[in-house]
């Protein structure tokens, strides 16, 4: 277990290389943000969490194929509860899941977009390509949404006569153009 690291994992490197190749620039493990997210794209105010299925207790709809445990629960094939020290591992994984939830909520309260990618979405080549393409599309959509919200309303100006030969531009607030959607 001492050889398992939380940074620069193979799934994280795949995501980082794909993002860089598609023109996205990012920061890694920013200490100022809750949970020290794996990838931070400040320009889009977006964080990407690349979670290992075992360490983060991936029990959502299984990807890529379901595994049924002895208790009848269906989970990701990369998340299998160890048979020894079950109580320890159960507590540890539950603490990890609770911390993950708190961190995601704190990031959302700070106005960050949060994207979670699971290890099982990256381990098989065809699913990895689909996941990474979907990630780039999601980031592009966030970029478009940010551009729309930053665009100021267009104001019309008219000349107002100040005297015999001087004029001034004055905003006509009643005729403010607003973008129609």
C-alpha positions in Angstrom: 0.0 0.0 0.0 3.0 2.4 0.5 3.5 2.4 -3.3 0.0 3.8 -4.0 0.2 7.5 -4.6 -2.6 10.1 -4.9 -0.9 12.2 -7.6 0.2 11.6 -11.1 -1.9 8.4 -11.4 -2.2 6.8 -14.9 -5.9 7.9 -15.3 -5.0 11.4 -14.2 -2.1 11.5 -16.7 -4.4 10.4 -19.6 -6.8 13.2 -18.8 -4.1 15.8 -18.5 -2.4 14.8 -21.8 -5.8 14.8 -23.6 -6.7 18.2 -22.3 -3.3 19.7 -23.1 -3.5 18.3 -26.7 -6.9 20.0 -27.1 -5.6 23.4 -26.0 -6.7 23.5 -22.4 -4.2 24.8 -19.9 -4.5 23.9 -16.2 -3.0 23.9 -12.8 -2.4 20.8 -10.7 -3.5 20.1 -7.1 -4.2 23.8 -6.1 -3.8 24.0 -2.3 -6.1 27.0 -1.9 -9.1 25.0 -3.1 -11.1 22.6 -0.9 -9.9 19.0 -1.4 -6.9 20.0 -3.6 -8.5 19.1 -6.9 -6.5 17.1 -9.4 -6.9 19.5 -12.3 -7.9 23.2 -12.1 -8.8 25.3 -15.2 -9.0 28.8 -13.7 -10.1 30.4 -17.0 -13.3 28.3 -17.0 -13.6 28.2 -13.2 -13.7 24.4 -13.4 -12.1 21.6 -11.4 -11.7 18.0 -12.6 -11.5 15.2 -10.1 -10.1 12.0 -11.3 -11.2 9.4 -8.8 -10.0 5.9 -8.3 -12.9 3.5 -8.0 -11.6 1.6 -5.0 -10.4 4.6 -2.9 -13.5 6.6 -3.5 -16.1 3.8 -3.3 -17.6 3.9 -6.8 -21.0 2.3 -6.3 -22.9 4.3 -8.9 -24.2 2.7 -12.1 -21.4 0.4 -13.1 -18.9 1.3 -15.8 -17.9 -0.6 -17.9 -19.5 -3.8 -16.5 -21.4 -4.5 -13.3 -20.1 -6.8 -10.6 -22.5 -8.3 -8.0 -21.1 -8.9 -4.6 -22.2 -11.5 -2.1 -24.7 -9.1 -0.5 -26.4 -8.5 -3.9 -25.0 -5.0 -4.4 -24.0 -3.9 -7.9 -20.9 -1.8 -8.2 -18.0 -1.0 -10.5 -15.7 -3.9 -11.2 -12.7 -1.9 -9.8 -14.3 -1.5 -6.4 -14.2 -4.7 -4.4 -14.2 -4.5 -0.7 -11.2 -6.4 0.8 -12.1 -9.6 2.7 -9.7 -8.8 5.5 -10.1 -5.9 8.0 -13.5 -5.2 6.5 -14.5 -2.8 9.3 -11.4 -0.7 8.8 -11.8 -0.5 5.0 -15.5 0.2 5.2 -14.9 3.1 7.6 -12.0 4.4 5.5 -13.9 4.4 2.2 -17.0 5.9 3.8 -14.9 8.7 5.3 -13.4 9.3 1.8 -16.8 9.5 0.2 -18.1 11.9 2.9 -14.9 14.1 2.4 -15.4 14.0 -1.4 -19.0 15.2 -1.0 -18.0 18.0 1.4 -15.2 19.1 -1.0 -17.5 19.1 -4.0 -20.2 21.1 -2.2 -17.6 23.7 -0.9 -16.3 24.1 -4.5 -19.8 24.6 -5.8 -20.4 27.2 -3.1 -17.3 29.1 -4.2 -18.7 29.1 -7.8 -16.6 26.4 -9.3 -17.8 23.9 -11.9 -17.0 20.4 -10.7 -16.4 17.4 -13.0 -15.8 13.9 -11.7 -14.2 11.3 -13.8 -13.9 7.7 -12.5 -11.1 5.3 -13.1 -13.4 2.8 -14.8 -14.3 5.4 -17.4 -10.6 5.5 -18.5 -9.3 2.0 -18.2 -10.8 0.6 -21.4 -9.6 2.3 -24.6 -13.0 2.8 -26.4 -14.7 4.0 -23.2 -11.7 6.3 -22.5 -11.9 8.0 -25.9 -15.7 8.6 -25.4 -15.2 9.9 -21.9 -12.4 12.3 -22.9 -14.3 13.6 -25.9 -17.3 14.2 -23.7 -15.0 16.0 -21.2 -13.8 18.4 -24.0 -17.3 19.0 -25.1 -18.4 19.8 -21.6 -15.5 22.2 -21.1 -16.3 23.9 -24.5 -19.9 24.3 -23.4 -18.8 25.9 -20.1 -16.5 28.2 -22.1 -19.5 29.3 -24.3 -21.7 29.8 -21.3 -19.1 32.0 -19.6 -18.6 34.0 -22.8 -22.4 34.7 -23.0 -22.6 35.8 -19.4 -19.6 38.2 -19.7 -21.0 39.9 -22.8 -22.2 43.4 -21.9 -25.6 44.7 -23.0 -25.2 46.8 -26.1 -26.2 50.5 -25.6 -27.4 52.9 -28.2 -25.9 56.3 -28.2 -27.3 59.5 -29.6 -25.8 62.9 -30.2 -27.1 65.6 -27.9 -26.6 69.2 -28.7 -24.7 71.1 -26.0 -24.6 74.5 -27.7 -24.0 76.0 -31.1 -21.1 73.8 -32.1 -20.4 71.2 -29.5 -22.0 67.8 -29.2 -21.9 65.0 -26.6 -22.7 61.2 -26.8 -25.3 60.2 -24.3 -26.5 56.6 -23.6 -30.2 56.2 -24.4 -31.1 53.7 -21.6 -34.6 53.2 -22.9 -33.3 51.7 -26.2 -30.8 49.3 -24.6 -30.5 46.3 -26.8 -30.6 42.9 -25.1 -29.5 39.7 -26.6 -32.4 37.4 -27.5 -32.1 33.7 -26.9 
